[in-house]
Structure formats: C-alpha cells, structure tokens
Amino acid sequence: MLISSDANVLEPLESYSIAKYHNGRLATRYGSFNYPSSRDVMAPAVVEGKGFFDYRDFNHFMLNGNQNDTIVLSVRNRTLVDMVTSFSYLFSFFGLLMMPLLFRVNAENSWGNRLSLSMKIQAGLISLVFLSLLTFGWGSGLFVSTQYHQFTNDMIREKLNSVEAEVSAKLGHFDVLKINANGNYMQGILQKFARVFFTDINLYDNEGYLLATSRPKVFNVGLLSEQMNPESFKYMELYKQSEFVHRESIGKLNFSSAYKPFYNTKGVQLGYINLQHFGQQREFENQIQRFLVAIINVFILLLAVSVILAIFISNWLTAPLRILQESFASVKFGKYNEHIHYDKDDEIGSLVKDYNQKLDELEFAAQQLARNEREMAWREMAKQVAHEIKNPLTPMKLSVQQLLRVYDPSDPKSADKLKAVSNSIIEQIDALTRIANEFSTFAKMPNPNEERVNVLALIQGVKEVFQGQIVMDIEAADDDVWIVADKDQFVRVFNNLIKNAIQAIPKEREGHLFVRIQALGDRVKIELKDNGSGIPKDQYSKIFVPYFTTKGTGTGLGLAMVKQIVENHRGSIDFDSISDEGTTFFIDLPKA
C-alpha cells in the first residue's frame, strides 16, 4: 500500500501465474491458476528440460532446473470471445473513422444538409443501443461498487466483533490501559491478531489518542494521525454509537475503517478498537477493472453488431421508399408512367395504392389538357389564318367592285385600268400564298436532315444576303466550328434572327449586328447582338409564342419556328434585352 506506483515494475506480470515443484510435489504457487499438487498430472511426457504446453485453458512454460526442482509459468489462452472483442474494437474504430466520410457523402446526395431517412434510422438505432449500453454499464458499475462496499462493511463488522472478543479476552482484566505500562504488550497482541484476521488493528483511549497499533510505521512516518478520525470520534463519543463504519483516506488511497467501544470485564469502557480494511484495496480495484473491461468488451461487441443490424434494418425499411423515390423521379407529364407493384398491406402499401391512383388521374388529366391545348391551338390558328387571309381579300373585293363600276369597253383607258386591278389582285394572291406556306411550314416542320455544318461558313453565307441592309461583324476563335444540323433549317434560323434585328433598328440609327461564335468543351455558343430598340419586359414571356408579333405585319411565327428548330437539334435559345440599346440572342448547340 505504501509503495509508489512508479516502483510497481512487476505489475505487467500480474496476469501470469507461477508455481514451483520439488520432487514432483507442489511447493509454492502464486497467481490465479489452480496448480495440481502433483507435477505429473499437468506436465506432458514430451516436455523434457523445458517447453510449452496447454492445460486447462492456460498456456504453460515448464523449466526443469535440476532433478528435484521445476518452475512452471502460466498465462490464460486467448478465447474466441477475446478475438471477437478485438475485431469489435477494430470495427468500431474503423466505423468512427468512416463516419465523417459517410455523413459527407450522405449530405452531398441529400437535399441541402438534411440527412436521408436511412441515415436517420441508422443513427437512431445506434444511438439507442449506445445510450442503453452506456446506461447499463454505468448502472452496473455503480451496483457492483455499492455491493462491494456493502460486502466490505459487513465483513469488517464481523472481523471487528471477532477482534473485540479476542482483545477483551487478553485485555479485559485491566482497569485502565496506559502506553507506558501496557504499550508493548498491547502492540504484540494487536500484531498477532492482525496476522490472524488479515487486517490492521488500532486501539485508542477514551480521549481518542492512540494506545497501540499493529502497524506502527504508518503512524511513525506521519501517514496517519495518532488521534482518532474526528468524524468517527463524534459518532462514538457524542452519539454513543455501538459501532461506526465509514470511508477514510491516506492520500489517494480510500479504505473502510470500523470503530467499536472496548470494555473490560467490569463493563468499564477502556477505549475504542479500530479496524482498517485496505489490505484488499488492490483486489477491489482489480475486480472493478475486470468488470469494466468485460462491460467494455460486451459494449463494443454489441455496438458493432448494432451498427451492422442498423444498416440492414434501415436498408430493409427504406427499400420500398427508394422504389417510390425512383418512381416519383421518373414521372413525366404527358407520358405513360408505370404503376408500382407492391403486394404488402401496410403503410407503404397504402401509399403505393394512392400513388398508382394519382398516376391514373394524372394520365387522364394530361390527356384532357393535351386535347384542350390542341383544340385551343387549332382555334387560335384558325383565327389567325382567317385574319391573315381576310386582310388581302378586302382590297381584292374593293378593286373588283371599283372595276365593275368604271369599266367601259369603249373607253381606251379601260385596258390599263383592268391591267392595274389584275396586278393588284395577283399581288394579294401572292401574299395569300406566302401566308399559307408559312403556316404550313410551321405546322409541318420536317425532320432535320442532319450533316456536319461549319457554323462560321454558314453565317458568312447568310451575311451576304443582307449586305447593305445592316453592318455585320463576325468574331470566331476558330475558322472551323462544326455542328451536326440541317443546313437549310439553320439558314432559316439566322435569316429570321437577322431580319428581326433589321426590323428592330430605328430608321434614324445605323444598324449593327455583332455575331460571336465560341466552341466551349462539347458545346457551341452563338451570340447575336443588335443595337435596336430592345424588347419591352412585359413581352419577354411571349417572344417565342406562336402568332405573337411586335410588328404591324407578319404572322408572328418567325421566332417560334427558330425555337422549334434549335430545340429539335438538342439545343436551346434564350435572349437578353436592354431598352433602346438592343437585344442579344444566345444559341447553345452540341458540338460535332
């Protein structure tokens, strides 16, 4: 007890047991292994001189010193539980290292910073097991400690009564005890009884001063005071307790200490007997340590099992939800969406049933909407066609009526009037033909006849058509920028965009159109920027709508046709506009 922990050089060897045999009989032993009294019972015949062997779950090393003496060193073999526990430690340590990575991957695959349901279930189950095991371990440790202290107190009470009886038999005939007269005698008796009862014994007088002790060195070096513990003296002297047991300490060492009044044969109190129970403190610490190690081993093992079970359980519970998620993600409006097949009658089954029902309702609603949109589109187209046809028919009718009123076969000028009316009617018929062709082209856009097309060369060719109408500057980082497209359709695209740019420029302003062509990765970016009057913000959403136009003439199909052609080539078109500064159209197409 009084040796410094730094001097415990043999402490790592405490898990070993050792025995000495003399003439084949057990002479002495130390440790937890129960050695047989005869060496021949445990030693195999194959061991000669020295060697290793297994016996009763221990591994032994035997050394024959001479013909008479044999030394045996033993240590417990590692069991399956030990190996599983070691694996559990490694598994848990690896899990702790992987946990930040798993949370990061989950966060990247989740919406925002929210955890997935699977991770929540795993975290909940593991946390529940962890808290349960932690609470169980803490409660078990507290229970074992309490039970041990209770057992120690009961044992020290029994020893105290036994010691009091033995001391009374030796010192009960004295009327008074004094150090000068009886000190050596009392110390000898206490040391004898200390060896018998394996405990330290102190004897105090009625004033609480030390009379004798079985371990005088403790008091001589000043580790303990020669006066009784104040709390103990209070309970014994003031409260007249028949016995008192509590915890005392020497430095960091805590031990149980019991007090009992000591009377002589005449019933006169001579002093107080004190037993200090710290001889088994190391045993208690070892028991607690073994218990904690066992708890930790079970804790780690169950934690590892709970992690594996949590993964399987969470995957099992969320498997139907993943099917729902995939089905939700694949739902497309206006397309056929397959039903989910799930035959279990639970909450997921009810959700699947409602989902399938909503799919049917969605398909019906999509068909109704598509039918309504087609009908509305035909009505709008019929209205627009009627309006566009009506415009040239009115002047044609007026021209014919005027001709009928003024035509005179005898008049020499009638032939000229007839020719003028005929030319006007022909022009109106050409306008009707053009209108019919534009509507037919938009309604029956042919499938693109794709080929490799050099965008720069294509735009330069279109530029020549509008020479003199607008100043065009073309910028390209490379002379060869290729796309896969229908050349005729993209001639129509750029014709429409350049024509719109020309029409958007005020008469008092010289028209400029800047075209930039860029190849970025696997995409081709085309930018057309004019210096026209711009597009009002309230018309942004209608620019690509069929039949919408900001000009006094035209069908409003030009930009709608441009958008349709670009999207048919797996591209996109967008624009940006600043009032009175101009409009920029952006075309994005896949590179050939």
Buried (B, 14 or more C-beta within 10 A) or exposed (E): BEEEEEEEEEEEEEEBBBBBBEEEEBEEBEBEBEBBEEBEEBBEEEBEEEBEBEBEEBBBBBEBEEEEEBBBBBBBEEEEEEEBBEEBBEBBEEBEEEEEEEBEEBBEEEEEEEBBBBBBBBBEBBEEBBEEBEEBBEEBBEEBBEEBBEEBBEBBBEBBBBBBEBBBEBBBEBEEBEBEEBEEBBBEBBBBBBEEBEBBBBBBBBEBEBBBBBBBEBBEEEBBEBEBBEEBBBBBBEEEBEBBBEEBEBEEEEBBBBBBBBBBEEEEEBBBBBBBBBBBBEEBEEBBEEBBEBBBBBBBBBBBBBBEBBBEBBEEEBEBBEBBEEBEEEEEEEEEBEEBEBEEEEEBBEBBBEBBEEBEEBBEEBEEEEEEEEEEEEEEBEEBBEEBEEBBEEBBEEBEEEBEEEEEEEEEEBEEBEEEBEEBBEEBEEBBEEBEEBBEEBEEEEEBEBEEBBBBEBBBEBBEEBEEBBEBEEEBEEEEBBBBBBBEBBBBBBBBBBBBBBBBBEEEEEBBBBBBBBBEEEBBBBBBBBBBBBBEEEEEEBBBBBBBBBEEEBBBBBBBBBBBBBEBBEBEBEBBBEEEEBBBBBBBBEBB
